[in-house]
Amino acid sequence: MYRKRNFIITLLLVCLLTGLFNIPVFGSPEETKKEIAELELVLKELENAIAIREKRVVELNNELKATEIRLDKTATELAASELSLAEKNRIFGDRVRTAYMSDNLSYLDVVLDAEDFGDLVLRLVYLTRILGRDAEIVSTLRDEYAILQEHKLAMESEKEKLKDVRFQIEAERKNLVDQESQMEKLLLAAKGKLADELGQSIPQAEVKPVYGVVLDNHAAARPQHGLAQANVVYEYEVEGRITRYLALFAYFPSKVGPMRSARQHNISLALENGVRFVHAGGSGDNIRLIAELNLRNSDALKSSSSAFYRDNSRRAPHNLYVNLKELKTESASNAVVVRPAFLSRQGKTGTSFSYSYSGSLRVGYEYVASRGYYHRYINGKQHLDGNGAAIQAKNIIVQYTPHYNDFAGRATAELVGEGAIDFYSQGQYFRGIWKKSSEGSATRFYYQDGQEIERVFGQTWIQIVRP
């Protein structure tokens, strides 16, 4: 299958390069080479994604068979335990009725009917032995009952596992069909049948961000510009229980802001994402930290670039912006990640949720089922970008992180370590964990069973909040 597909791709690329398709798909020779290189890269990533997903389907099918075998075994053990317990209960019940309930005879009657002291002692010894034996039988019955409950719990667990694995298999198959559809679409575009789509929108191929811009979230800074076009947006607390954003961009809007200063945690987030850190100054300790970490950065307050400018329709300090098209310190990345169209897991309903950073800042999300994304709200009002576009989040991760005040009293999130998360996507909710091993390492997000979360294609918001 792959050899045939690779042959077709190679043949198409050769044809395009040699001009065998006499169709005006591309522009100048330089543009042609660039777009063919981009196409080849995306096709390669799609190939890799499809191969990984096909392998995953095989693994899940094997897991499904193993789970079904375990379920059958557990069901057999459960039936045997129930049968054994029922038989022992019946025998014990019969013996109790025979020994203690015949003619309404009681323990007290047995003792009082003793003919003399020696007979009394003998009767008491026998009664003690009988009671001891009965206690052993009752204890054994309790153990059998406990085993029965364990088998019942195991059976319920295996049933849930079976249900989850079947859902994952179906989701992986749906993603396979979708990604193979994207492959065919790109191949058709290469032939010129969908030439108008080539280079404009490559579905589910997410280009790696190259800029990370610090944005203001003071009430006077809203609505911000650029948030709707960001790939990933982090929201985090600063002093006074207000928040700011670090927005990551793979593409370059002409107006992003208002911008604000560097903080220890937004420096760390820029570092782990490998982006150029774009900020408006910062305290001496944070400027030194940027230098120590050798973090590529552009400081709007020190730069002479015309890409940084003030919008006079707003008051300082909430009026400093950057034109990423004109900044030209980074080129668009060649790194591409193919994202799935569907979640691989089934969670609980998660269509509406909110939480507070403070008494004056409440963030909420509402799922738009017909479009597959969440609208974002601030204090009950829909959050719009500066150009009026609604925020359309596909993935929301609420990352619960310890906070401390640094030497200057600034609230700072402790991003190295691990903790709990809430993950929302496609109207579903999952509990999970986050892990980050060092300052420069990536934060990774997992479901509770340890499987890494695979975000669906689209904008992601990461809300860093106190536990």
ZIGIQUI-V395801 format. One record per helix or strand. SS is the DSSP state (A for helix, B for strand). FROM is the first residue (numbers start at 1). TO is the last residue. Records with the same first field share a line. If there is no record, write none. Layout:
# ZIGIQUI-V395801
SS = FROM-TO, FROM-TO
This chain:
# ZIGIQUI-V395801
A = 2-18, 29-100, 102-104, 107-112, 117-191, 219-221, 227-229, 239-241, 264-273, 284-292, 324-327
B = 205-207, 211-216, 225-225, 232-237, 243-249, 256-257, 259-259, 262-262, 276-279, 282-282, 297-299, 308-310, 320-322, 336-338, 340-340, 348-349, 352-358, 361-368, 373-378, 381-382, 384-384, 390-390, 392-400, 403-405, 411-413, 417-425, 428-436, 444-447, 452-452, 456-456, 459-465
